[in-house]
């Protein structure tokens, strides 16, 4: 086996960048693990250096506008047709794909405790548990929200998802993504995005892992427009990291799993498909540290819309209406005067799947713990519980910094349908709606 990453690509990185990565979002990158592996001035030469094959991976139609056209050229030991033998359908476990109407659940606000990490050996492919689905993967619209549990590294196994882009949000344990573009290491507080069609496997580097996964069937995640905010703050492009080329020259039996049309298929290969020696383009996996997010907010009064916390967005054909928004609630200062500072009570056209990575969420100090989930579907009311309301209504309005906290939302314009697994889970808090029971009538027409 030969595993190699380019020393040249690493040394060219700015001093603040972690070795093994290139900085920027949506850039046209180029990287080679062997000097001279990248052709100069052309994409598909008559003969590639080192006996490599040239192959293009397209994440968008060829005719997509330049600003949304995504593709990369890969220079690999074998073309992907050699990684595609006879496929057999295999068990997909608890992974579900939209449309999925397998469970008729009465409408209402829902919340789950963290799913316990099992003691049994479980790879990523065995550990995906779908909680909700939305839209239709076949029409490339909507999403699915999953929990993943991993107690064992994938060994001689690789995978790619033909149904959607994958946004990983680790909550416990560190992960290593060994992709055909290079390696990505992430820890809780970071995210990794693997584009549709990119081959990878997940290895553990520090014990069992648990986290959240958003499977995006629609337009690829991109940075949101900042509007009047201007050119800076929120998620800055320079903080996104894409791996340098690294490859395996490994001639041992390997399984390649593919999720396609909501089903899981497997083929058996005599070699590793992680064999890209060099690549260039703008369609590649990446990571981002959520702690680098630069939040903005009210410095006088009122609570702004949560859209100011959008890290990434998957656009739809309707301007200003996201297929998915990935929103976080990080450490930040609260300074607004004469203002109810937590998120206000509201009814929303968007459907909100929320998770807590660490710390305490200010609108739900009780019952919502790291690893937990809440679901507030479209046009269903939600907001702070009684404890949060009392504290926000009566507390001294001095500057307060929320520290040691990181929550997030997968927000979509589609209703999110709960799977049978989620509806029957022992972690479902069947009394969740009781958190608002204490909000008694306060109206008195004689006391303005």
C-alpha positions as a printed NumPy array, in Angstrom:
array([[  0.   ,   0.   ,   0.   ],
       [  1.207,   3.472,  -0.878],
       [ -0.378,   6.474,   0.825],
       [  0.967,   9.845,  -0.152],
       [  0.16 ,  13.528,   0.312],
       [  1.975,  16.358,  -1.367],
       [  4.685,  18.073,   0.74 ],
       [  4.689,  20.901,  -1.803],
       [  0.954,  21.541,  -1.39 ],
       [  1.393,  21.622,   2.385],
       [  4.356,  23.975,   2.342],
       [  2.565,  26.435,   0.067],
       [ -0.272,  26.839,   2.575],
       [ -0.356,  30.016,   4.717],
       [  1.261,  29.629,   8.124],
       [ -2.06 ,  29.696,   9.998],
       [ -3.587,  26.88 ,   7.935],
       [ -3.447,  23.373,   9.376],
       [ -1.023,  21.295,   7.28 ],
       [ -2.848,  19.169,   4.736],
       [ -5.479,  21.752,   3.788],
       [ -6.053,  24.624,   1.386],
       [ -7.955,  27.722,   2.457],
       [-11.067,  29.213,   0.818],
       [-14.674,  28.535,  -0.15 ],
       [-15.649,  27.648,  -3.713],
       [-12.118,  28.248,  -4.94 ],
       [-10.644,  26.605,  -8.007],
       [ -8.001,  24.56 ,  -6.191],
       [ -5.137,  22.509,  -7.569],
       [ -3.09 ,  19.949,  -5.662],
       [ -0.853,  16.986,  -6.474],
       [  0.585,  14.234,  -4.3  ],
       [  3.343,  13.539,  -6.863],
       [  5.227,  16.389,  -8.502],
       [  4.176,  16.812, -12.118],
       [  1.   ,  14.738, -11.834],
       [ -1.179,  17.718, -12.76 ],
       [ -1.171,  18.52 , -16.478],
       [ -0.304,  22.116, -17.357],
       [ -2.576,  24.182, -19.575],
       [ -5.043,  21.399, -20.357],
       [ -7.42 ,  18.987, -18.589],
       [ -7.219,  15.811, -20.648],
       [ -3.81 ,  15.312, -22.289],
       [ -3.204,  12.462, -24.687],
       [ -1.085,  10.732, -22.039],
       [ -1.187,  11.667, -18.347],
       [  1.963,  11.628, -16.223],
       [  2.71 ,   8.48 , -14.207],
       [  0.257,   6.472, -16.31 ],
       [ -2.742,   8.125, -14.621],
       [ -6.247,   8.419, -16.037],
       [ -7.992,  11.798, -16.392],
       [-11.595,  11.902, -15.188],
       [-14.054,  14.725, -14.588],
       [-16.49 ,  14.695, -11.642],
       [-19.371,  17.11 , -12.262],
       [-21.551,  18.414,  -9.453],
       [-23.701,  20.532, -11.766],
       [-24.913,  20.357, -15.38 ],
       [-22.251,  21.318, -17.929],
       [-24.277,  24.383, -18.896],
       [-24.817,  25.772, -15.382],
       [-23.85 ,  29.463, -15.062],
       [-20.206,  30.031, -14.243],
       [-21.   ,  31.122, -10.674],
       [-22.782,  27.838,  -9.893],
       [-20.874,  25.477, -12.191],
       [-19.103,  22.824, -10.124],
       [-16.602,  20.31 , -11.423],
       [-13.18 ,  18.878, -10.701],
       [-10.671,  17.008, -12.806],
       [ -9.191,  13.942, -11.105],
       [ -5.991,  12.181, -12.131],
       [ -6.269,   8.695, -10.752],
       [ -4.642,   5.281, -10.864],
       [ -7.798,   3.686, -12.303],
       [-10.856,   5.372, -13.793],
       [-14.076,   5.063, -11.793],
       [-15.49 ,   2.539, -14.26 ],
       [-12.95 ,   0.165, -12.67 ],
       [-14.519,   0.926,  -9.281],
       [-17.935,  -0.079, -10.525],
       [-18.405,  -3.821, -10.758],
       [-21.655,  -5.759, -10.484],
       [-23.759,  -4.151,  -7.773],
       [-25.983,  -6.018,  -5.353],
       [-28.701,  -4.447,  -3.258],
       [-27.934,  -4.636,   0.458],
       [-29.554,  -3.738,   3.756],
       [-29.744,   0.014,   4.345],
       [-30.707,  -0.355,   8.002],
       [-32.46 ,   2.673,   9.499],
       [-31.472,   5.079,   6.702],
       [-34.523,   6.52 ,   4.924],
       [-34.935,   8.797,   1.891],
       [-37.687,  11.261,   0.962],
       [-40.459,  10.841,   0.092],
       [-40.96 ,   8.635,   3.133],
       [-44.488,   8.475,   4.539],
       [-44.046,   5.312,   6.583],
       [-45.398,   6.781,   9.831],
       [-48.552,   8.824,  10.44 ],
       [-47.655,  11.015,  13.423],
       [-50.061,  13.568,  14.854],
       [-48.76 ,  17.087,  14.343],
       [-47.027,  18.737,  17.28 ],
       [-43.722,  19.925,  18.641],
       [-41.326,  17.022,  19.24 ],
       [-38.095,  16.482,  21.152],
       [-35.745,  13.556,  21.689],
       [-33.08 ,  12.784,  24.278],
       [-29.602,  11.874,  22.981],
       [-29.415,   8.443,  21.377],
       [-27.113,   6.245,  23.505],
       [-23.914,   5.085,  21.825],
       [-24.142,   1.284,  21.48 ],
       [-21.542,  -1.122,  22.81 ],
       [-21.752,  -3.294,  19.695],
       [-19.408,  -2.696,  16.768],
       [-21.024,  -0.328,  14.306],
       [-19.528,   1.414,  11.269],
       [-20.901,   4.636,   9.813],
       [-23.03 ,   2.761,   7.28 ],
       [-24.568,   0.673,  10.055],
       [-25.016,   3.625,  12.396],
       [-27.152,   6.077,  10.389],
       [-30.613,   6.549,  11.923],
       [-32.989,   8.768,   9.963],
       [-35.173,  11.037,  12.098],
       [-36.972,  13.102,   9.439],
       [-37.277,  13.38 ,   5.677],
       [-38.542,  16.28 ,   3.567],
       [-39.18 ,  16.861,  -0.126],
       [-38.243,  14.305,  -2.768],
       [-34.727,  13.085,  -3.505],
       [-35.805,  12.087,  -7.013],
       [-36.682,  15.673,  -7.901],
       [-33.533,  16.967,  -6.181],
       [-35.425,  18.99 ,  -3.591],
       [-35.519,  18.736,   0.186],
       [-33.411,  16.931,   2.759],
       [-33.202,  14.256,   5.415],
       [-31.972,  14.685,   8.99 ],
       [-30.142,  11.794,  10.599],
       [-28.266,  10.825,  13.732],
       [-25.089,   8.795,  13.247],
       [-23.472,   6.452,  15.77 ],
       [-20.018,   4.978,  15.093],
       [-18.044,   2.558,  17.241],
       [-15.861,   1.012,  14.511],
       [-13.818,   2.406,  11.635],
       [-14.668,   1.403,   8.081],
       [-11.952,  -1.065,   7.05 ],
       [-11.648,  -2.067,   3.386],
       [-14.983,  -0.316,   2.827],
       [-15.765,   2.912,   0.99 ],
       [-18.983,   4.726,   0.131],
       [-20.517,   7.451,  -1.975],
       [-23.958,   9.035,  -1.971],
       [-25.636,   9.571,  -5.342],
       [-28.774,  10.992,  -3.701],
       [-27.341,  14.033,  -2.002],
       [-24.623,  16.152,  -0.464],
       [-23.786,  15.288,   3.154],
       [-23.182,  17.797,   5.967],
       [-21.723,  16.128,   9.078],
       [-22.021,  17.767,  12.517],
       [-20.011,  15.714,  15.055],
       [-21.264,  15.951,  18.633],
       [-19.022,  13.434,  20.396],
       [-15.781,  11.85 ,  19.237],
       [-13.362,  12.739,  16.424],
       [-13.733,  11.574,  12.833],
       [-11.365,  11.116,   9.923],
       [-12.825,  11.274,   6.412],
       [-10.552,   9.451,   3.987],
       [-11.818,  10.817,   0.669],
       [-10.618,  10.49 ,  -2.895],
       [ -9.683,  14.202,  -2.707],
       [ -7.634,  13.866,   0.503],
       [ -8.144,  13.524,   4.243],
       [-10.278,  15.594,   6.582],
       [-10.149,  15.398,  10.383],
       [-13.035,  16.901,  12.358],
       [-13.976,  17.194,  16.018],
       [-17.109,  18.447,  17.82 ],
       [-17.453,  22.127,  16.988],
       [-16.405,  21.516,  13.37 ],
       [-18.374,  20.334,  10.35 ],
       [-17.463,  18.422,   7.206],
       [-19.286,  18.559,   3.853],
       [-18.935,  15.694,   1.365],
       [-20.377,  16.497,  -2.092],
       [-22.67 ,  14.143,  -3.94 ],
       [-20.71 ,  11.379,  -5.689],
       [-17.432,  11.746,  -3.752],
       [-16.032,   8.445,  -2.484],
       [-14.936,   8.259,   1.155],
       [-14.818,   6.227,   4.33 ],
       [-14.995,   7.274,   7.98 ],
       [-12.426,   6.231,  10.548],
       [-12.416,   6.835,  14.289],
       [ -9.412,   8.579,  15.822],
       [-10.519,   9.039,  19.453],
       [-13.131,   6.529,  20.575],
       [-16.803,   6.161,  19.628],
       [-18.57 ,   9.009,  17.837],
       [-22.056,  10.454,  17.668],
       [-23.393,  13.331,  15.646],
       [-25.92 ,  14.752,  13.227],
       [-26.089,  14.455,   9.454],
       [-27.997,  16.576,   6.944],
       [-28.489,  14.894,   3.574],
       [-29.112,  17.65 ,   1.035],
       [-31.019,  16.574,  -2.082],
       [-31.126,  20.084,  -3.575],
       [-28.709,  22.795,  -4.62 ],
       [-25.223,  22.511,  -3.143],
       [-24.51 ,  24.358,   0.079],
       [-22.995,  27.769,  -0.45 ],
       [-22.352,  30.886,   1.617],
       [-25.432,  33.069,   2.156],
       [-25.612,  36.573,   0.739],
       [-24.801,  39.085,   3.489],
       [-26.952,  41.924,   2.178],
       [-26.564,  45.111,   4.273],
       [-24.094,  43.301,   6.554],
       [-21.561,  43.794,   3.777],
       [-18.355,  42.001,   2.936],
       [-17.35 ,  40.571,   6.323],
       [-18.587,  38.563,   9.335],
       [-20.728,  35.431,   9.55 ],
       [-18.769,  32.534,   7.973],
       [-15.744,  33.979,   6.199],
       [-14.51 ,  32.129,   3.123],
       [-10.885,  31.985,   4.286],
       [-11.839,  29.746,   7.225],
       [-13.068,  26.863,   5.057],
       [-10.453,  24.158,   4.473],
       [-10.206,  21.713,   1.576],
       [ -7.77 ,  18.767,   1.729],
       [ -4.641,  18.383,  -0.377],
       [ -4.345,  15.334,  -2.607],
       [ -3.589,  11.991,  -0.979],
       [ -3.973,   8.565,  -2.552],
       [ -3.897,   4.834,  -1.836],
       [ -2.187,   2.379,  -4.165],
       [ -3.709,  -0.623,  -2.475],
       [ -4.439,  -3.908,  -4.231],
       [ -6.525,  -5.714,  -1.614],
       [-10.215,  -6.682,  -1.622],
       [-12.463,  -3.687,  -0.944],
       [-16.205,  -3.115,  -0.798],
       [-17.723,  -0.007,  -2.372],
       [-21.207,   0.955,  -1.167],
       [-23.413,   3.366,  -3.109],
       [-26.648,   4.995,  -1.966],
       [-28.773,   5.534,  -5.076],
       [-32.516,   6.208,  -5.26 ],
       [-32.971,   5.587,  -1.556],
       [-31.431,   2.102,  -1.674],
       [-27.961,   0.865,  -0.751],
       [-25.88 ,  -1.169,  -3.173],
       [-22.489,  -2.842,  -2.835],
       [-19.83 ,  -4.006,  -5.271],
       [-16.598,  -5.818,  -4.496],
       [-13.311,  -4.577,  -5.907],
       [ -9.74 ,  -5.957,  -5.866],
       [ -8.305,  -2.507,  -5.094],
       [ -8.975,   0.754,  -3.254],
       [-10.992,   3.438,  -5.095],
       [ -9.217,   6.169,  -3.071],
       [ -6.62 ,   6.509,  -5.851],
       [ -6.625,  10.169,  -6.95 ],
       [ -3.   ,  11.314,  -7.196],
       [ -3.796,  14.886,  -8.254],
       [ -6.857,  17.038,  -8.848],
       [ -7.981,  20.544,  -9.698],
       [-11.367,  22.261,  -9.654],
       [-14.018,  23.65 ,  -7.343],
       [-16.043,  20.514,  -6.531],
       [-14.449,  18.997,  -3.448],
       [-15.094,  18.139,   0.212],
       [-14.297,  20.673,   2.916],
       [-14.395,  21.377,   6.637],
       [-15.2  ,  24.435,   8.756],
       [-14.709,  25.279,  12.419],
       [-18.002,  26.708,  13.716],
       [-16.066,  28.591,  16.398],
       [-14.68 ,  30.827,  13.641],
       [-18.191,  32.108,  12.867],
       [-18.342,  35.879,  13.449],
       [-21.856,  36.62 ,  14.748],
       [-23.617,  39.939,  14.388],
       [-26.603,  41.1  ,  16.422],
       [-28.552,  43.908,  18.036],
       [-26.508,  46.568,  19.83 ],
       [-29.487,  48.703,  20.817],
       [-32.832,  46.875,  21.038],
       [-34.851,  43.919,  19.722],
       [-33.804,  40.42 ,  18.711],
       [-32.937,  40.127,  14.995],
       [-34.136,  37.26 ,  12.845],
       [-32.165,  34.001,  13.294],
       [-31.15 ,  34.188,   9.617],
       [-28.166,  36.279,  10.785],
       [-26.72 ,  33.012,  12.119],
       [-26.763,  31.2  ,   8.751],
       [-23.466,  29.431,   8.04 ],
       [-24.425,  27.7  ,   4.773],
       [-27.485,  27.727,   2.569],
       [-28.827,  25.421,  -0.121],
       [-30.739,  27.728,  -2.483],
       [-33.999,  26.893,  -4.2  ],
       [-35.541,  28.205,  -7.405],
       [-37.45 ,  30.778,  -5.297],
       [-35.303,  33.769,  -4.424],
       [-34.854,  34.202,  -0.678],
       [-36.438,  30.831,   0.149],
       [-33.89 ,  28.19 ,   1.05 ],
       [-34.052,  24.513,   0.27 ],
       [-31.996,  24.237,   3.492],
       [-30.365,  26.74 ,   5.805],
       [-27.692,  25.527,   8.218],
       [-27.926,  27.914,  11.167],
       [-25.911,  27.948,  14.4  ],
       [-26.266,  29.586,  17.799],
       [-22.684,  30.057,  19.017],
       [-21.044,  31.957,  21.861],
       [-22.014,  35.619,  21.664],
       [-22.718,  38.778,  23.652],
       [-26.287,  39.771,  24.55 ],
       [-26.508,  43.544,  25.055],
       [-29.904,  44.722,  23.737],
       [-31.819,  47.213,  25.921],
       [-35.495,  46.822,  26.925],
       [-35.52 ,  43.57 ,  24.943],
       [-36.643,  39.998,  25.45 ],
       [-33.293,  38.501,  24.503],
       [-33.949,  34.793,  23.79 ],
       [-35.592,  33.836,  20.494],
       [-39.135,  35.133,  20.528],
       [-42.278,  33.055,  20.246],
       [-43.074,  32.486,  16.61 ],
       [-44.849,  30.452,  13.932],
       [-42.67 ,  29.884,  10.888],
       [-43.137,  28.791,   7.272],
       [-39.825,  26.934,   7.586],
       [-39.413,  23.596,   9.403],
       [-36.708,  23.518,  12.075],
       [-34.667,  20.461,  13.073],
       [-32.432,  21.523,  15.966],
       [-29.525,  19.826,  17.7  ],
       [-27.213,  20.755,  20.564],
       [-23.505,  20.053,  20.153],
       [-22.406,  21.23 ,  23.597],
       [-23.453,  23.531,  26.415],
       [-26.934,  24.897,  27.135],
       [-29.384,  26.423,  24.658],
       [-30.658,  29.681,  26.144],
       [-34.306,  29.221,  25.109],
       [-34.523,  25.684,  26.525],
       [-32.297,  25.364,  29.626],
       [-34.061,  22.185,  30.761],
       [-34.639,  18.929,  28.887],
       [-32.536,  19.79 ,  25.827],
       [-29.099,  18.264,  26.334],
       [-26.066,  17.78 ,  24.058],
       [-26.861,  15.119,  21.492],
       [-30.586,  15.836,  21.765],
       [-32.988,  16.879,  18.993],
       [-36.067,  19.036,  18.657],
       [-38.412,  19.321,  15.689],
       [-40.666,  22.332,  15.168],
       [-42.413,  21.759,  11.875],
       [-43.766,  24.444,   9.591],
       [-46.625,  26.583,  10.96 ],
       [-46.411,  25.035,  14.441],
       [-45.76 ,  27.525,  17.295],
       [-42.664,  27.333,  19.465],
       [-40.436,  29.458,  21.649],
       [-38.866,  29.697,  25.113],
       [-40.104,  27.516,  27.958],
       [-41.425,  28.95 ,  31.223],
       [-38.03 ,  29.08 ,  32.928],
       [-36.406,  30.897,  30.009],
       [-39.353,  33.307,  29.767],
       [-39.195,  34.223,  33.454],
       [-35.441,  34.732,  33.379],
       [-35.556,  36.859,  30.224],
       [-38.509,  38.927,  31.442],
       [-37.131,  39.737,  34.89 ],
       [-33.343,  39.554,  34.632],
       [-31.085,  42.587,  34.819],
       [-30.373,  43.76 ,  31.279],
       [-26.644,  44.105,  31.621],
       [-24.26 ,  42.8  ,  28.952],
       [-24.102,  39.016,  29.207],
       [-21.915,  36.646,  27.233],
       [-23.306,  33.239,  26.357],
       [-20.295,  30.934,  26.646],
       [-19.581,  27.253,  26.138],
       [-22.594,  26.7  ,  23.889],
       [-23.176,  25.577,  20.31 ],
       [-26.603,  24.682,  18.939],
       [-27.678,  24.44 ,  15.304],
       [-30.674,  24.075,  12.992],
       [-31.296,  22.286,   9.712],
       [-34.09 ,  24.521,   8.443],
       [-36.046,  23.742,   5.275],
       [-39.058,  25.113,   3.412],
       [-40.531,  21.575,   3.285],
       [-42.48 ,  19.846,   6.068],
       [-40.301,  17.259,   7.788],
       [-41.913,  13.847,   8.124],
       [-40.942,  11.734,  11.104],
       [-39.726,   8.183,  10.427],
       [-41.095,   5.113,  12.176],
       [-37.789,   4.751,  13.997],
       [-37.975,   8.304,  15.356],
       [-41.661,   8.059,  16.269],
       [-41.17 ,   4.837,  18.237],
       [-37.789,   5.68 ,  19.751],
       [-37.453,   5.318,  23.507],
       [-35.653,   8.687,  23.475],
       [-38.787,  10.565,  22.331],
       [-39.899,  12.99 ,  25.06 ],
       [-43.629,  12.398,  25.006],
       [-44.209,  15.215,  27.479],
       [-42.141,  17.82 ,  25.603],
       [-45.095,  20.138,  24.94 ],
       [-45.609,  20.403,  28.709],
       [-42.641,  22.801,  28.864],
       [-45.095,  25.565,  27.875],
       [-47.825,  24.636,  30.386],
       [-46.505,  27.09 ,  32.941],
       [-47.064,  30.071,  30.641],
       [-50.199,  31.241,  32.39 ],
       [-52.474,  34.097,  31.394],
       [-50.878,  37.397,  32.457],
       [-53.282,  39.86 ,  30.836],
       [-54.76 ,  42.568,  33.071],
       [-56.618,  45.391,  31.285],
       [-56.181,  47.606,  34.346],
       [-52.364,  47.383,  34.459],
       [-50.643,  48.739,  31.341]])
